Amino acid sequence: TYWVPNGRWRVVADAEYGGTWRPQVPMQLDLGAFYDGVRGFAAADVGGGQRLVTRTELRYVAGRPFSLGDLGLALFSDVGRVW
């Protein structure tokens, strides 16, 4: 979901779930997958048959200093688990 309460704040939240049941070939979902995993876990050796990852971002648009571009700040959080 993407929510804009006013002109300066943005809130972005999403949840992704994936899994396999009775696979025909050996496979696993990595917690630190490059595109779909949890940030900071790229070198982790954690994997399983099911994965849930949630992400939340809070963005603040500070403005356009000297009319050169946009300036902003962001806080983010990733939470994930594999089974």
TINU-978558 format. One line per 8 residues: number of its first residue (from 1); their letters; for each residue x, y, z of N, C-alpha, C. Coordinates in steps of 0.02 Angstrom, whole numbers, plus 32768, in hexadecimal, padded with zeros to 4 digits. Example, Ala and Ser with C-alpha at 12.3 -4.5 7.8 and 13.67 -1.06 7.14 Angstrom:
// residues 2
1) AS) 8294,7EE4,8186,8267,7F1F,8186,8294,7F5B,8186 | 8282,7F90,8162,82AC,7FCB,8165,8285,8002,818A .
***
This chain:
// residues 83
1) TYWVPNGR) 802A,7FC6,8000,8000,8000,8000,802C,803E,8000 | 8015,8072,7FE3,8039,80B2,7FDE,8009,80E8,7FF4 | 8019,810A,802B,7FEB,813B,8048,800E,817E,804D | 7FED,81B4,8037,8007,81F8,8039,7FD8,8222,8064 | 7FE7,8229,80A6,7FBA,824E,80D1,7FBA,8299,80C3 | 7FF3,82B5,80AB,7FF6,82FC,8097,802F,8304,8065 | 8041,8340,8054,8072,834C,8020,80B9,8338,8030 | 80C9,832D,8070,810E,831E,8083,811A,82D6,809A .
9) WRVVADAE) 80E8,82B4,80B1,80F1,8271,80CD,80D7,823C,809E | 80FA,8203,809C,80E5,81C8,8077,80F0,818B,80A3 | 80C2,815D,80A1,80C8,811E,80C6,80C0,80E5,8093 | 80F1,80B9,8090,80F0,8080,8062,80F5,8041,808C | 80C7,8012,8082,80C8,7FD3,80A7,80B5,7F9A,8078 | 80D8,7F63,807D,80C5,7F28,8056,80D8,7EE8,807A | 80B9,7EB3,8066,80C6,7E70,8081,80C9,7E40,8046 | 80FB,7E14,8047,8102,7DE2,8012,8106,7D9D,8032 .
17) YGGTWRPQ) 80E2,7D6E,8016,80E3,7D2A,802F,80ED,7CFC,7FF3 | 8117,7CCB,7FFC,8121,7C99,7FC8,812F,7C56,7FE8 | 811E,7C22,7FC5,812B,7BE0,7FE1,8123,7BA9,7FAE | 813D,7B6F,7FC0,8135,7B34,7F97,811B,7AFC,7FC3 | 80F1,7AD3,7FA7,80D7,7A99,7FCA,80E0,7A5D,7F9C | 80FF,7A29,7FB5,810D,79ED,7F90,8130,79FB,7F4D | 816C,7A1B,7F50,818F,7A29,7F11,81A9,79E9,7EF0 | 81AD,79E9,7EAE,81C5,79B0,7E88,8211,79AF,7E85 .
25) VPMQLDLG) 8230,79E8,7E8D,827A,79ED,7E8E,828E,7A12,7ECE | 82C9,7A05,7EE9,82DF,7A28,7F25,82E5,7A73,7F19 | 82CB,7A9A,7F45,82CF,7AE3,7F40,82C5,7B02,7F85 | 82D8,7B42,7F8B,82CA,7B67,7FC9,82C6,7BB1,7FB9 | 82A5,7BD7,7FE5,82A1,7C1F,7FE1,82D2,7C3C,8013 | 82FE,7C68,7FFD,8330,7C86,8029,8314,7CC3,804C | 8326,7CCC,808B,8311,7D08,80B0,8332,7D46,8094 | 8370,7D40,807D,8395,7D7A,8064,8398,7D7E,8019 .
33) AFYDGVRG) 8365,7D68,7FF5,8365,7D6B,7FAC,836E,7DB4,7F96 | 8391,7DBD,7F5E,83A3,7E01,7F47,8367,7E2D,7F3B | 8334,7E15,7F18,82FB,7E3F,7F07,82C2,7E3A,7F39 | 82B5,7E00,7F55,8279,7DF7,7F7D,8285,7DEA,7FC7 | 82C4,7DE9,7FDB,82D4,7DD7,8020,82D6,7E13,804F | 82F0,7E07,808A,82F8,7E3A,80BD,833B,7E5D,80B3 | 833B,7EA0,80B3,8379,7EC5,80AB,83A9,7EB4,80E3 | 83E9,7EAB,80D3,841B,7E9C,8104,8428,7E52,8110 .
41) FAAADVGG) 8402,7E27,80F0,840A,7DDF,80F9,8424,7DBD,80BA | 8447,7DE1,808F,845E,7DC4,8050,848E,7D8A,805A | 84B7,7D8C,808E,84E7,7D56,809A,84CD,7D20,80C9 | 848F,7D25,80DE,8473,7CF4,810D,8466,7CB2,80EA | 8472,7C7C,810D,8465,7C38,80F3,8423,7C1E,810D | 83F1,7C48,8111,83B0,7C34,812C,8380,7C2B,80F1 | 8361,7BF1,80ED,8332,7BE3,80B8,82FC,7BB3,80CF | 82C7,7BB0,80AA,8290,7B83,80BC,825E,7B7E,8082 .
49) GQRLVTRT) 8228,7B5B,808F,81F5,7B51,805D,81C2,7B88,8058 | 81BE,7BB3,808B,818E,7BEA,808B,81B2,7C28,80A6 | 81A0,7C63,808C,81BF,7CA1,80A2,818B,7CD9,80A6 | 818F,7D00,80DC,8165,7D3C,80E5,8193,7D76,80F2 | 818C,7DAC,80CB,81B4,7DE8,80D4,8185,7E24,80D4 | 818A,7E4F,8106,8164,7E8D,8109,8194,7EC7,810A | 8182,7EFC,80E7,81AB,7F39,80E3,8180,7F75,80F2 | 819C,7FA5,8116,817A,7FE4,8126,81AC,801D,811D .
57) ELRYVAGR) 8196,8052,80FB,81BF,808D,80F1,8197,80CB,8104 | 81B8,80FA,8125,819B,813B,8135,81C8,816E,8113 | 81AD,8193,80E3,81D4,81C3,80BC,81BD,820A,80CA | 81ED,8238,80CE,81DE,827F,80D9,8200,82A7,80A1 | 81DA,82CF,807E,81F5,82FA,8049,8205,833E,8069 | 8246,834F,806E,825B,838C,808F,8255,83C9,8062 | 825A,83C0,8021,8253,83F9,7FF4,8285,83F7,7FBB | 828F,8431,7F9B,82BD,8438,7F63,82F2,846C,7F74 .
65) PFSLGDLG) 8329,8458,7F93,835D,848A,7FA3,837E,84A5,7F64 | 8381,84E6,7F5E,83A1,8509,7F26,8385,84F4,7EE2 | 8349,84D9,7EE1,8327,84C2,7EA3,8352,8490,7E7B | 837A,8468,7E9E,83A5,8438,7E7D,8387,83F2,7E7B | 835A,83E3,7EA6,833C,83A0,7EA9,8314,839A,7EE9 | 82F8,8360,7EF4,82D1,8355,7F30,82FD,8339,7F68 | 82EE,834D,7FA4,8311,8334,7FDF,82DE,8311,800C | 82F0,82D6,8023,82C1,82B0,804D,82E5,8283,807E .
73) LALFSDVG) 82C0,826B,80AE,82D9,823D,80E1,82AB,8201,80E2 | 82C6,81C7,80F7,829C,818B,80FA,82B2,815F,8133 | 8282,8141,8153,828D,810C,8184,826E,80CD,8167 | 828F,8094,816F,8273,8057,8153,8280,801C,8182 | 8257,7FEA,817A,825D,7FAD,81A3,824A,7F71,8178 | 8271,7F3C,817C,8262,7EFC,815C,825E,7EC6,8191 | 822C,7E9D,818C,8225,7E64,81BA,8216,7E27,8190 | 8238,7DF0,819E,822C,7DB4,8177,8235,7D74,819F .
81) RVW) 8218,7D3F,8183,821D,7CFD,81A3,8217,7CC8,816D | 823C,7C92,8176,8234,7C57,814B,8222,7C1B,8175 | 81FD,7BED,8157,81EA,7BAF,8178,8203,7B75,814E .
***
